[in-house]
Each structure stands twice: as structure tokens, then as C-alpha cells.
Amino acid sequence: MAARKSVKKPNVSADELLEYYREMLLIRRFEEKAGQLYGMGLIGGFCHLYIGQEAVVVGLEAAAEDGDKRVTSYRDHGHMLACGMDPSGVMAELTGREGGYSKGKGGSMHMFSKEKHFYGGHGIVGAQVPLGAGLAFSDKYKGNDRVTFAYFGDGAANQGQVYETYNMAQLWDLPVVFVIENNQYAMGTSVQRSTKSPALWKRGEAYGIKGEEVDGMDVLAVKEAGERAVAHCRAGKGPYILEVKTYRYRGHSMSDPAKYRTREEVQKMREERDPIEQVRDMLLTGKHATEDDLKAIDKEIKDIVNKSADFSKESPEPALEELWTDIYADDLPQETA
């Protein structure tokens, strides 16, 4: 195994570092279990795993405040867990059961939580970006000092609607952080082959939008960049772009064999850049935790994930009449004379 690079000293407390480790490990173990259930035929349709990208959403959630909103694409399980959604409810939605967040009607790519201000995974590439600007417009209109995180990938970064949204967001000084989760390969083509200007965050310069690139395999670097972005937005300075350079270990979806890259490349990333192992090293070398402490956390997380898998199998299939629920809003304001 290649020698791991020395790890910088953390700029957060030991408790915060342990919490980031726990949250990233929950996402990793949850996604591993989801992959197993997919292989068993218990999850239908598409299933896009977040393994390797955990530091992105955990770091940005550490920079968020209560009431901030988030909207993302179909690679969404990690975002749900990081914002506090119940793993059992998420897993039950993956298996299409009544106990899921969308009552079994949404599956992997379509679930929401009004309580956690999570406005969905979306299956249409780039469609969530203008929706994120709309959420931010609502907050600016209300003057509530909230920020929206609109996540999308390097593949979606070439969509025309992204640039239409950049223009509107800057025109109206919307409090939205555009998060480009650049995992290098989009659906299956290297960004170096598909994109003439690979510094994706700089595309906002044409509209006067500030931004930066950040190491998405380092949860502390992501948190720092996230804090700069939300401070910019809360100060009324308009949108901000974060291009978070990350790396997914699995294929685009469970049906993707990922033959467009070598096993050696993936293994090198796992050995030298893994976001969870970096934090693990900081905890151990800084004497913030022992090997036994971390083993206990791993066991705790595995128990949570196994419980979510059991719930997802035991929860009943949605009744036929469930098809006719949640179609119309039942809380629209009444017309006044």
C-alpha cells in the first residue's frame, strides 16, 4: 500500500472532527448497504452511490445554519443523511416502501423533506439549478437571511439552464451557493475530454459571480470554503460558485462498470486521498480518539445502517390508493374578495 501523506492539523475541535468522521462513515456504510440491496434486487430503477464524495456534503453542511436549503441531483443519498434525514426513511424509499420519505413513490432519485429543507434529488440533468435559484429568490423576498445550496456535477456544468440561472442569480443578488461536485467523470467521460475550459468555477466570471476551487477530498477545506461562500451570500453580495474537486469510487450508477478508468487509478485515490481515512488519521495522530473508539463508532454506524435495511424490507408496499395522494397542494392560500 502506498504511504499516506502527512495530515495537516485540524482547525476544529476534537468533538467536531469526530462528528465529521461519524457523518462521513454513515454515508459510506449506508451506500455500501444500498449497493448490496440493489444487487439483491430489492432496489429497482437507477441507484447512484456517493462513495468517495462524502467530504463534500458533510463539509458544506458544517457551514450551513438552521433553515438553509439544499437541492441536488440524482446522486442524493449522502445529502439526505448529512442534513439529518432518518436513514430508515431514506432506505425504505430506495426499496419503494410505504415507510419511505416519499411513501415509496419516488425511489432513489426523488425524495424530499420539508422539515429538513431538502428539496430533492432530481433526475433531469441540471434541472435542480434553476430550482435552487428559485428557493433563494423566495428567501430574499422574505428577507430571512437564509442561503440555498444548489448542487450539480461536472456533467451538468455544460447545460444552458445553468448559465441562464447564473445570469438571473447575479442580476437579483440571490443568496445561492452553486456547488459543482466535480467528480472528474460525469456520466462516463473525463472532464478533460468533454470540457474545453475545465476550471468550471471560473465560468461565473462572465456574470460577475465570485467563486473558488476547493479540494473535495478534505472535509475541513470544504467547510472553510463553505463558510466563505455563505458569508458572501448572507452579506447580500449575491451568489457564489464552489467547484469542489472530488472523486467517486463506483461507476456513475450501479449499472455502470466504469471501464473508462483504470483500477489502479481508483485504488490510488482510495489509498492516498480517501476523505474518511484523512480524518481518521487526524483523530489518531492528534490523540483525539483511540483505535477502540473508532471501532465503536463503526459498530454503531453499522447497527444504524442494518436497522435501516431491516426497516426497508419490513415496511409494506404502498397501497394502490397512494397513487392519488400528494398530487395537489392542500395548503394554498384562499382567494379573497
PyMOL commands that set and color helices and strands:
alter all, ss='L'
color gray80, all
select helices_A, chain A and resi 14-39+54-63+77-82+87-94+107-109+128-142+156-158+160-171+191-194+200-207+219-234+263-273+275-285+291-314+320-324
alter helices_A, ss='H'
color red, helices_A
select strands_A, chain A and resi 69-71+148-153+176-182+210-215+240-245
alter strands_A, ss='S'
color yellow, strands_A
deselect
rebuild
show_as cartoon
